[in-house]
């Protein structure tokens, strides 16, 4: 699986969320702007994992921990932030 960058693509954050949702994929990011799209703009997702303030050597372990512990929430479209040794799970706004 290649990243969008590796595939030579440069979509907007909204386009990334739309593409990931259409393919039932979780978005992995360090970018806080995805939270604004999910919570302020109400954009639907198939889940977002945001890795924040994590040393590159620890990022993979942090991602794995989030997926193992929070797979059901991610499948429901949760926005999960992993920050060093803390994980915060935020449910998406109700669909209406």
Biopython code that builds the backbone (N, CA, C, O; Angstrom):
import numpy as np
from Bio.PDB.StructureBuilder import StructureBuilder

atoms = [
    (1, "UNK", "N", (0.851, -1.176, 0.000)),
    (1, "UNK", "CA", (0.000, 0.000, 0.000)),
    (1, "UNK", "C", (0.894, 1.235, 0.000)),
    (1, "UNK", "O", (1.750, 1.392, 0.870)),
    (2, "UNK", "N", (0.690, 2.100, -0.974)),
    (2, "UNK", "CA", (1.456, 3.328, -1.068)),
    (2, "UNK", "C", (0.661, 4.478, -0.469)),
    (2, "UNK", "O", (-0.570, 4.474, -0.466)),
    (3, "UNK", "N", (1.395, 5.462, 0.038)),
    (3, "UNK", "CA", (0.737, 6.669, 0.510)),
    (3, "UNK", "C", (0.332, 7.502, -0.695)),
    (3, "UNK", "O", (0.796, 7.258, -1.809)),
    (4, "UNK", "N", (-0.528, 8.481, -0.475)),
    (4, "UNK", "CA", (-0.921, 9.385, -1.562)),
    (4, "UNK", "C", (0.296, 10.115, -2.118)),
    (4, "UNK", "O", (0.415, 10.313, -3.327)),
    (5, "UNK", "N", (1.188, 10.508, -1.231)),
    (5, "UNK", "CA", (2.405, 11.199, -1.656)),
    (5, "UNK", "C", (3.242, 10.293, -2.554)),
    (5, "UNK", "O", (3.730, 10.728, -3.597)),
    (6, "UNK", "N", (3.409, 9.030, -2.149)),
    (6, "UNK", "CA", (4.194, 8.090, -2.952)),
    (6, "UNK", "C", (3.548, 7.835, -4.313)),
    (6, "UNK", "O", (4.239, 7.547, -5.291)),
    (7, "UNK", "N", (2.221, 7.942, -4.370)),
    (7, "UNK", "CA", (1.505, 7.744, -5.631)),
    (7, "UNK", "C", (1.547, 8.988, -6.517)),
    (7, "UNK", "O", (1.006, 8.981, -7.622)),
    (8, "UNK", "N", (2.190, 10.059, -6.033)),
    (8, "UNK", "CA", (2.300, 11.276, -6.821)),
    (8, "UNK", "C", (1.056, 12.141, -6.792)),
    (8, "UNK", "O", (0.881, 13.004, -7.651)),
    (9, "UNK", "N", (0.190, 11.920, -5.813)),
    (9, "UNK", "CA", (-1.052, 12.685, -5.699)),
    (9, "UNK", "C", (-0.900, 13.771, -4.644)),
    (9, "UNK", "O", (-0.100, 13.637, -3.718)),
    (10, "UNK", "N", (-1.665, 14.841, -4.784)),
    (10, "UNK", "CA", (-1.640, 15.928, -3.813)),
    (10, "UNK", "C", (-3.057, 16.444, -3.583)),
    (10, "UNK", "O", (-3.330, 17.618, -3.834)),
    (11, "UNK", "N", (-3.968, 15.582, -3.108)),
    (11, "UNK", "CA", (-5.347, 16.010, -2.901)),
    (11, "UNK", "C", (-5.485, 16.889, -1.661)),
    (11, "UNK", "O", (-4.617, 16.892, -0.788)),
    (12, "UNK", "N", (-6.577, 17.626, -1.597)),
    (12, "UNK", "CA", (-6.883, 18.421, -0.406)),
    (12, "UNK", "C", (-7.268, 17.475, 0.735)),
    (12, "UNK", "O", (-7.527, 16.293, 0.508)),
    (13, "UNK", "N", (-7.303, 18.000, 1.955)),
    (13, "UNK", "CA", (-7.711, 17.180, 3.101)),
    (13, "UNK", "C", (-9.125, 16.636, 2.909)),
    (13, "UNK", "O", (-9.391, 15.478, 3.231)),
    (14, "UNK", "N", (-10.028, 17.457, 2.391)),
    (14, "UNK", "CA", (-11.405, 17.004, 2.156)),
    (14, "UNK", "C", (-11.438, 15.877, 1.128)),
    (14, "UNK", "O", (-12.204, 14.924, 1.269)),
    (15, "UNK", "N", (-10.604, 15.988, 0.093)),
    (15, "UNK", "CA", (-10.543, 14.930, -0.919)),
    (15, "UNK", "C", (-9.960, 13.643, -0.337)),
    (15, "UNK", "O", (-10.403, 12.548, -0.682)),
    (16, "UNK", "N", (-8.982, 13.773, 0.533)),
    (16, "UNK", "CA", (-8.407, 12.597, 1.194)),
    (16, "UNK", "C", (-9.468, 11.880, 2.008)),
    (16, "UNK", "O", (-9.599, 10.659, 1.922)),
    (17, "UNK", "N", (-10.233, 12.635, 2.807)),
    (17, "UNK", "CA", (-11.290, 12.014, 3.615)),
    (17, "UNK", "C", (-12.344, 11.359, 2.730)),
    (17, "UNK", "O", (-12.811, 10.262, 3.037)),
    (18, "UNK", "N", (-12.721, 12.010, 1.648)),
    (18, "UNK", "CA", (-13.732, 11.446, 0.748)),
    (18, "UNK", "C", (-13.235, 10.157, 0.106)),
    (18, "UNK", "O", (-13.973, 9.175, 0.026)),
    (19, "UNK", "N", (-11.993, 10.160, -0.348)),
    (19, "UNK", "CA", (-11.420, 8.969, -0.970)),
    (19, "UNK", "C", (-11.311, 7.825, 0.037)),
    (19, "UNK", "O", (-11.684, 6.692, -0.266)),
    (20, "UNK", "N", (-10.806, 8.120, 1.222)),
    (20, "UNK", "CA", (-10.672, 7.091, 2.257)),
    (20, "UNK", "C", (-12.025, 6.524, 2.645)),
    (20, "UNK", "O", (-12.160, 5.314, 2.828)),
    (21, "UNK", "N", (-13.020, 7.374, 2.773)),
    (21, "UNK", "CA", (-14.362, 6.916, 3.149)),
    (21, "UNK", "C", (-14.957, 6.051, 2.042)),
    (21, "UNK", "O", (-15.570, 5.021, 2.322)),
    (22, "UNK", "N", (-14.784, 6.459, 0.800)),
    (22, "UNK", "CA", (-15.308, 5.676, -0.326)),
    (22, "UNK", "C", (-14.675, 4.289, -0.390)),
    (22, "UNK", "O", (-15.304, 3.334, -0.845)),
    (23, "UNK", "N", (-13.426, 4.182, 0.070)),
    (23, "UNK", "CA", (-12.710, 2.903, 0.051)),
    (23, "UNK", "C", (-12.705, 2.225, 1.423)),
    (23, "UNK", "O", (-12.019, 1.220, 1.611)),
    (24, "UNK", "N", (-13.466, 2.767, 2.387)),
    (24, "UNK", "CA", (-13.541, 2.233, 3.755)),
    (24, "UNK", "C", (-12.152, 2.111, 4.378)),
    (24, "UNK", "O", (-11.812, 1.086, 4.969)),
    (25, "UNK", "N", (-11.361, 3.167, 4.239)),
    (25, "UNK", "CA", (-10.004, 3.200, 4.801)),
    (25, "UNK", "C", (-9.927, 4.223, 5.926)),
    (25, "UNK", "O", (-10.644, 5.224, 5.928)),
    (26, "UNK", "N", (-9.054, 3.953, 6.869)),
    (26, "UNK", "CA", (-8.765, 4.881, 7.952)),
    (26, "UNK", "C", (-7.673, 5.825, 7.475)),
    (26, "UNK", "O", (-6.715, 5.395, 6.833)),
    (27, "UNK", "N", (-7.813, 7.110, 7.784)),
    (27, "UNK", "CA", (-6.796, 8.102, 7.450)),
    (27, "UNK", "C", (-5.796, 8.159, 8.598)),
    (27, "UNK", "O", (-6.179, 8.254, 9.764)),
    (28, "UNK", "N", (-4.527, 8.100, 8.262)),
    (28, "UNK", "CA", (-3.440, 8.231, 9.222)),
    (28, "UNK", "C", (-2.751, 9.552, 8.943)),
    (28, "UNK", "O", (-2.322, 9.802, 7.816)),
    (29, "UNK", "N", (-2.638, 10.412, 9.971)),
    (29, "UNK", "CA", (-2.115, 11.757, 9.733)),
    (29, "UNK", "C", (-1.429, 12.313, 10.975)),
    (29, "UNK", "O", (-1.604, 11.811, 12.085)),
    (30, "UNK", "N", (-0.650, 13.357, 10.757)),
    (30, "UNK", "CA", (-0.120, 14.185, 11.837)),
    (30, "UNK", "C", (-0.798, 15.562, 11.806)),
    (30, "UNK", "O", (-0.519, 16.409, 12.655)),
    (31, "UNK", "N", (-1.670, 15.781, 10.848)),
    (31, "UNK", "CA", (-2.284, 17.073, 10.541)),
    (31, "UNK", "C", (-3.548, 17.302, 11.372)),
    (31, "UNK", "O", (-4.491, 16.513, 11.298)),
    (32, "UNK", "N", (-3.569, 18.366, 12.154)),
    (32, "UNK", "CA", (-4.723, 18.691, 12.995)),
    (32, "UNK", "C", (-5.915, 19.197, 12.184)),
    (32, "UNK", "O", (-7.038, 19.206, 12.689)),
    (33, "UNK", "N", (-5.695, 19.617, 10.942)),
    (33, "UNK", "CA", (-6.786, 20.158, 10.126)),
    (33, "UNK", "C", (-7.891, 19.143, 9.860)),
    (33, "UNK", "O", (-9.033, 19.533, 9.617)),
    (34, "UNK", "N", (-7.579, 17.856, 9.899)),
    (34, "UNK", "CA", (-8.610, 16.848, 9.677)),
    (34, "UNK", "C", (-9.687, 16.917, 10.762)),
    (34, "UNK", "O", (-10.857, 16.648, 10.490)),
    (35, "UNK", "N", (-9.305, 17.272, 11.976)),
    (35, "UNK", "CA", (-10.280, 17.413, 13.059)),
    (35, "UNK", "C", (-11.297, 18.500, 12.766)),
    (35, "UNK", "O", (-12.478, 18.342, 13.071)),
    (36, "UNK", "N", (-10.857, 19.593, 12.183)),
    (36, "UNK", "CA", (-11.789, 20.668, 11.830)),
    (36, "UNK", "C", (-12.793, 20.194, 10.790)),
    (36, "UNK", "O", (-13.972, 20.540, 10.862)),
    (37, "UNK", "N", (-12.340, 19.413, 9.834)),
    (37, "UNK", "CA", (-13.264, 18.898, 8.820)),
    (37, "UNK", "C", (-14.284, 17.941, 9.428)),
    (37, "UNK", "O", (-15.466, 17.980, 9.087)),
    (38, "UNK", "N", (-13.821, 17.091, 10.323)),
    (38, "UNK", "CA", (-14.711, 16.092, 10.920)),
    (38, "UNK", "C", (-15.695, 16.734, 11.886)),
    (38, "UNK", "O", (-16.891, 16.447, 11.830)),
    (39, "UNK", "N", (-15.211, 17.597, 12.768)),
    (39, "UNK", "CA", (-16.078, 18.108, 13.829)),
    (39, "UNK", "C", (-16.759, 19.429, 13.502)),
    (39, "UNK", "O", (-17.926, 19.612, 13.850)),
    (40, "UNK", "N", (-16.076, 20.345, 12.853)),
    (40, "UNK", "CA", (-16.693, 21.632, 12.536)),
    (40, "UNK", "C", (-17.518, 21.560, 11.255)),
    (40, "UNK", "O", (-18.609, 22.125, 11.179)),
    (41, "UNK", "N", (-16.994, 20.865, 10.251)),
    (41, "UNK", "CA", (-17.691, 20.800, 8.972)),
    (41, "UNK", "C", (-18.579, 19.568, 8.843)),
    (41, "UNK", "O", (-19.379, 19.479, 7.912)),
    (42, "UNK", "N", (-18.447, 18.614, 9.770)),
    (42, "UNK", "CA", (-19.305, 17.436, 9.754)),
    (42, "UNK", "C", (-18.998, 16.435, 8.649)),
    (42, "UNK", "O", (-19.873, 15.667, 8.247)),
    (43, "UNK", "N", (-17.762, 16.436, 8.155)),
    (43, "UNK", "CA", (-17.371, 15.489, 7.110)),
    (43, "UNK", "C", (-17.335, 14.082, 7.708)),
    (43, "UNK", "O", (-16.753, 13.868, 8.771)),
    (44, "UNK", "N", (-17.956, 13.131, 7.024)),
    (44, "UNK", "CA", (-18.003, 11.741, 7.470)),
    (44, "UNK", "C", (-16.723, 11.018, 7.089)),
    (44, "UNK", "O", (-16.129, 11.307, 6.049)),
    (45, "UNK", "N", (-16.292, 10.075, 7.929)),
    (45, "UNK", "CA", (-15.069, 9.324, 7.659)),
    (45, "UNK", "C", (-15.269, 7.853, 7.983)),
    (45, "UNK", "O", (-16.280, 7.444, 8.554)),
    (46, "UNK", "N", (-14.274, 7.080, 7.599)),
    (46, "UNK", "CA", (-14.179, 5.685, 8.016)),
    (46, "UNK", "C", (-13.172, 5.568, 9.156)),
    (46, "UNK", "O", (-12.637, 4.490, 9.415)),
    (47, "UNK", "N", (-12.921, 6.674, 9.824)),
    (47, "UNK", "CA", (-11.991, 6.722, 10.947)),
    (47, "UNK", "C", (-10.746, 7.508, 10.599)),
    (47, "UNK", "O", (-10.279, 7.500, 9.460)),
    (48, "UNK", "N", (-10.213, 8.192, 11.609)),
    (48, "UNK", "CA", (-8.985, 8.964, 11.463)),
    (48, "UNK", "C", (-8.109, 8.668, 12.669)),
    (48, "UNK", "O", (-8.577, 8.689, 13.807)),
    (49, "UNK", "N", (-6.833, 8.390, 12.416)),
    (49, "UNK", "CA", (-5.846, 8.275, 13.481)),
    (49, "UNK", "C", (-4.867, 9.418, 13.296)),
    (49, "UNK", "O", (-4.224, 9.543, 12.254)),
    (50, "UNK", "N", (-4.764, 10.252, 14.325)),
    (50, "UNK", "CA", (-3.809, 11.364, 14.289)),
    (50, "UNK", "C", (-2.706, 11.063, 15.291)),
    (50, "UNK", "O", (-2.964, 10.897, 16.484)),
    (51, "UNK", "N", (-1.495, 10.996, 14.804)),
    (51, "UNK", "CA", (-0.333, 10.769, 15.648)),
    (51, "UNK", "C", (0.269, 12.129, 15.952)),
    (51, "UNK", "O", (0.622, 12.879, 15.042)),
    (52, "UNK", "N", (0.384, 12.444, 17.236)),
    (52, "UNK", "CA", (0.823, 13.776, 17.654)),
    (52, "UNK", "C", (1.992, 13.653, 18.630)),
    (52, "UNK", "O", (1.929, 12.869, 19.577)),
    (53, "UNK", "N", (3.036, 14.409, 18.407)),
    (53, "UNK", "CA", (4.196, 14.488, 19.297)),
    (53, "UNK", "C", (4.763, 13.116, 19.641)),
    (53, "UNK", "O", (5.055, 12.829, 20.802)),
    (54, "UNK", "N", (4.916, 12.288, 18.642)),
    (54, "UNK", "CA", (5.460, 10.950, 18.844)),
    (54, "UNK", "C", (6.757, 10.838, 18.064)),
    (54, "UNK", "O", (6.813, 11.207, 16.891)),
    (55, "UNK", "N", (7.790, 10.335, 18.701)),
    (55, "UNK", "CA", (9.071, 10.130, 18.026)),
    (55, "UNK", "C", (8.877, 9.167, 16.862)),
    (55, "UNK", "O", (8.132, 8.195, 16.984)),
    (56, "UNK", "N", (9.535, 9.423, 15.737)),
    (56, "UNK", "CA", (9.368, 8.546, 14.585)),
    (56, "UNK", "C", (9.586, 7.065, 14.914)),
    (56, "UNK", "O", (8.894, 6.209, 14.364)),
    (57, "UNK", "N", (10.512, 6.757, 15.781)),
    (57, "UNK", "CA", (10.788, 5.359, 16.143)),
    (57, "UNK", "C", (9.616, 4.709, 16.873)),
    (57, "UNK", "O", (9.519, 3.483, 16.911)),
    (58, "UNK", "N", (8.729, 5.511, 17.451)),
    (58, "UNK", "CA", (7.589, 4.986, 18.215)),
    (58, "UNK", "C", (6.266, 5.064, 17.462)),
    (58, "UNK", "O", (5.257, 4.552, 17.946)),
    (59, "UNK", "N", (6.247, 5.683, 16.307)),
    (59, "UNK", "CA", (4.987, 5.899, 15.603)),
    (59, "UNK", "C", (4.287, 4.599, 15.221)),
    (59, "UNK", "O", (3.077, 4.483, 15.412)),
    (60, "UNK", "N", (5.003, 3.635, 14.696)),
    (60, "UNK", "CA", (4.370, 2.388, 14.282)),
    (60, "UNK", "C", (3.738, 1.671, 15.474)),
    (60, "UNK", "O", (2.622, 1.163, 15.371)),
    (61, "UNK", "N", (4.441, 1.629, 16.595)),
    (61, "UNK", "CA", (3.887, 0.996, 17.794)),
    (61, "UNK", "C", (2.641, 1.738, 18.269)),
    (61, "UNK", "O", (1.675, 1.112, 18.706)),
    (62, "UNK", "N", (2.657, 3.064, 18.188)),
    (62, "UNK", "CA", (1.497, 3.856, 18.595)),
    (62, "UNK", "C", (0.300, 3.583, 17.698)),
    (62, "UNK", "O", (-0.826, 3.465, 18.179)),
    (63, "UNK", "N", (0.539, 3.483, 16.401)),
    (63, "UNK", "CA", (-0.544, 3.198, 15.449)),
    (63, "UNK", "C", (-1.139, 1.824, 15.726)),
    (63, "UNK", "O", (-2.359, 1.663, 15.765)),
    (64, "UNK", "N", (-0.275, 0.839, 15.916)),
    (64, "UNK", "CA", (-0.757, -0.513, 16.217)),
    (64, "UNK", "C", (-1.589, -0.531, 17.494)),
    (64, "UNK", "O", (-2.635, -1.180, 17.545)),
    (65, "UNK", "N", (-1.138, 0.169, 18.513)),
    (65, "UNK", "CA", (-1.878, 0.211, 19.781)),
    (65, "UNK", "C", (-3.269, 0.808, 19.591)),
    (65, "UNK", "O", (-4.247, 0.313, 20.153)),
    (66, "UNK", "N", (-3.352, 1.863, 18.806)),
    (66, "UNK", "CA", (-4.653, 2.485, 18.537)),
    (66, "UNK", "C", (-5.576, 1.508, 17.815)),
    (66, "UNK", "O", (-6.740, 1.360, 18.187)),
    (67, "UNK", "N", (-5.065, 0.850, 16.795)),
    (67, "UNK", "CA", (-5.904, -0.071, 16.023)),
    (67, "UNK", "C", (-6.381, -1.234, 16.882)),
    (67, "UNK", "O", (-7.555, -1.600, 16.834)),
    (68, "UNK", "N", (-5.487, -1.814, 17.660)),
    (68, "UNK", "CA", (-5.869, -2.948, 18.515)),
    (68, "UNK", "C", (-6.907, -2.530, 19.552)),
    (68, "UNK", "O", (-7.898, -3.230, 19.760)),
    (69, "UNK", "N", (-6.685, -1.409, 20.192)),
    (69, "UNK", "CA", (-7.568, -0.988, 21.286)),
    (69, "UNK", "C", (-8.862, -0.340, 20.817)),
    (69, "UNK", "O", (-9.856, -0.362, 21.543)),
    (70, "UNK", "N", (-8.871, 0.236, 19.618)),
    (70, "UNK", "CA", (-10.014, 1.070, 19.224)),
    (70, "UNK", "C", (-10.570, 0.745, 17.832)),
    (70, "UNK", "O", (-11.144, 1.616, 17.179)),
    (71, "UNK", "N", (-10.406, -0.481, 17.383)),
    (71, "UNK", "CA", (-10.907, -0.859, 16.060)),
    (71, "UNK", "C", (-12.407, -0.618, 15.901)),
    (71, "UNK", "O", (-12.812, -0.063, 14.880)),
    (72, "UNK", "N", (-13.258, -1.010, 16.867)),
    (72, "UNK", "CA", (-14.696, -0.760, 16.681)),
    (72, "UNK", "C", (-15.035, 0.724, 16.553)),
    (72, "UNK", "O", (-15.886, 1.106, 15.750)),
    (73, "UNK", "N", (-14.365, 1.555, 17.347)),
    (73, "UNK", "CA", (-14.626, 2.990, 17.271)),
    (73, "UNK", "C", (-14.172, 3.554, 15.925)),
    (73, "UNK", "O", (-14.860, 4.385, 15.332)),
    (74, "UNK", "N", (-13.010, 3.101, 15.444)),
    (74, "UNK", "CA", (-12.532, 3.550, 14.137)),
    (74, "UNK", "C", (-13.505, 3.151, 13.044)),
    (74, "UNK", "O", (-13.801, 3.947, 12.154)),
    (75, "UNK", "N", (-14.005, 1.925, 13.105)),
    (75, "UNK", "CA", (-14.962, 1.464, 12.093)),
    (75, "UNK", "C", (-16.239, 2.295, 12.111)),
    (75, "UNK", "O", (-16.938, 2.388, 11.102)),
    (76, "UNK", "N", (-16.544, 2.900, 13.259)),
    (76, "UNK", "CA", (-17.724, 3.758, 13.373)),
    (76, "UNK", "C", (-17.409, 5.214, 13.011)),
    (76, "UNK", "O", (-18.268, 6.086, 13.138)),
    (77, "UNK", "N", (-16.169, 5.476, 12.558)),
    (77, "UNK", "CA", (-15.816, 6.824, 12.117)),
    (77, "UNK", "C", (-15.173, 7.695, 13.165)),
    (77, "UNK", "O", (-15.147, 8.916, 13.005)),
    (78, "UNK", "N", (-14.650, 7.118, 14.238)),
    (78, "UNK", "CA", (-14.045, 7.908, 15.320)),
    (78, "UNK", "C", (-12.789, 8.633, 14.843)),
    (78, "UNK", "O", (-12.143, 8.238, 13.873)),
    (79, "UNK", "N", (-12.474, 9.700, 15.557)),
    (79, "UNK", "CA", (-11.241, 10.458, 15.368)),
    (79, "UNK", "C", (-10.385, 10.155, 16.582)),
    (79, "UNK", "O", (-10.703, 10.593, 17.688)),
    (80, "UNK", "N", (-9.297, 9.408, 16.391)),
    (80, "UNK", "CA", (-8.460, 8.969, 17.496)),
    (80, "UNK", "C", (-7.132, 9.699, 17.433)),
    (80, "UNK", "O", (-6.453, 9.690, 16.406)),
    (81, "UNK", "N", (-6.766, 10.330, 18.539)),
    (81, "UNK", "CA", (-5.493, 11.035, 18.625)),
    (81, "UNK", "C", (-4.584, 10.287, 19.587)),
    (81, "UNK", "O", (-4.955, 10.024, 20.731)),
    (82, "UNK", "N", (-3.395, 9.948, 19.116)),
    (82, "UNK", "CA", (-2.392, 9.304, 19.947)),
    (82, "UNK", "C", (-1.296, 10.318, 20.200)),
    (82, "UNK", "O", (-0.650, 10.799, 19.269)),
    (83, "UNK", "N", (-1.092, 10.638, 21.468)),
    (83, "UNK", "CA", (-0.097, 11.642, 21.844)),
    (83, "UNK", "C", (0.783, 11.061, 22.936)),
    (83, "UNK", "O", (0.368, 10.907, 24.085)),
    (84, "UNK", "N", (1.984, 10.750, 22.552)),
    (84, "UNK", "CA", (2.937, 10.077, 23.436)),
    (84, "UNK", "C", (2.274, 8.864, 24.067)),
    (84, "UNK", "O", (2.020, 7.889, 23.359)),
    (85, "UNK", "N", (1.982, 8.875, 25.352)),
    (85, "UNK", "CA", (1.395, 7.699, 25.998)),
    (85, "UNK", "C", (-0.087, 7.853, 26.292)),
    (85, "UNK", "O", (-0.637, 7.093, 27.090)),
    (86, "UNK", "N", (-0.739, 8.810, 25.670)),
    (86, "UNK", "CA", (-2.179, 9.018, 25.889)),
    (86, "UNK", "C", (-2.919, 8.870, 24.560)),
    (86, "UNK", "O", (-2.433, 9.278, 23.505)),
    (87, "UNK", "N", (-4.093, 8.281, 24.644)),
    (87, "UNK", "CA", (-4.942, 8.130, 23.465)),
    (87, "UNK", "C", (-6.287, 8.768, 23.771)),
    (87, "UNK", "O", (-6.881, 8.503, 24.816)),
    (88, "UNK", "N", (-6.771, 9.617, 22.853)),
    (88, "UNK", "CA", (-8.079, 10.259, 23.010)),
    (88, "UNK", "C", (-8.958, 9.824, 21.842)),
    (88, "UNK", "O", (-8.563, 9.920, 20.679)),
    (89, "UNK", "N", (-10.150, 9.346, 22.170)),
    (89, "UNK", "CA", (-11.096, 8.899, 21.162)),
    (89, "UNK", "C", (-12.280, 9.853, 21.154)),
    (89, "UNK", "O", (-12.920, 10.064, 22.184)),
    (90, "UNK", "N", (-12.568, 10.420, 20.007)),
    (90, "UNK", "CA", (-13.716, 11.319, 19.865)),
    (90, "UNK", "C", (-14.649, 10.735, 18.808)),
    (90, "UNK", "O", (-14.240, 10.460, 17.680)),
    (91, "UNK", "N", (-15.883, 10.557, 19.186)),
    (91, "UNK", "CA", (-16.876, 10.051, 18.246)),
    (91, "UNK", "C", (-17.268, 11.161, 17.273)),
    (91, "UNK", "O", (-17.271, 12.338, 17.633)),
    (92, "UNK", "N", (-17.591, 10.786, 16.059)),
    (92, "UNK", "CA", (-18.020, 11.786, 15.099)),
    (92, "UNK", "C", (-19.373, 12.363, 15.497)),
    (92, "UNK", "O", (-20.116, 11.729, 16.247)),
    (93, "UNK", "N", (-19.704, 13.560, 15.006)),
    (93, "UNK", "CA", (-21.025, 14.122, 15.286)),
    (93, "UNK", "C", (-22.104, 13.183, 14.757)),
    (93, "UNK", "O", (-21.867, 12.460, 13.790)),
    (94, "UNK", "N", (-23.281, 13.180, 15.374)),
    (94, "UNK", "CA", (-24.359, 12.326, 14.891)),
    (94, "UNK", "C", (-24.701, 12.627, 13.435)),
    (94, "UNK", "O", (-24.680, 13.778, 13.000)),
    (95, "UNK", "N", (-25.009, 11.589, 12.711)),
    (95, "UNK", "CA", (-25.422, 11.775, 11.312)),
    (95, "UNK", "C", (-26.844, 12.286, 11.290)),
    (95, "UNK", "O", (-27.715, 11.780, 11.998)),
    (96, "UNK", "N", (-27.063, 13.267, 10.489)),
    (96, "UNK", "CA", (-28.392, 13.837, 10.503)),
    (96, "UNK", "C", (-28.813, 14.237, 9.213)),
    (96, "UNK", "O", (-29.924, 14.742, 9.055)),
]
sb = StructureBuilder()
sb.init_structure("model")
sb.init_model(0)
sb.init_chain("A")
sb.init_seg("    ")
for serial, (resi, resn, name, xyz) in enumerate(atoms, 1):
    if name == "N":
        sb.init_residue(resn, " ", resi, " ")
    sb.init_atom(name, np.array(xyz, "f"), 0.0, 1.0, " ", f" {name:<3s}", serial, name[0])
structure = sb.get_structure()
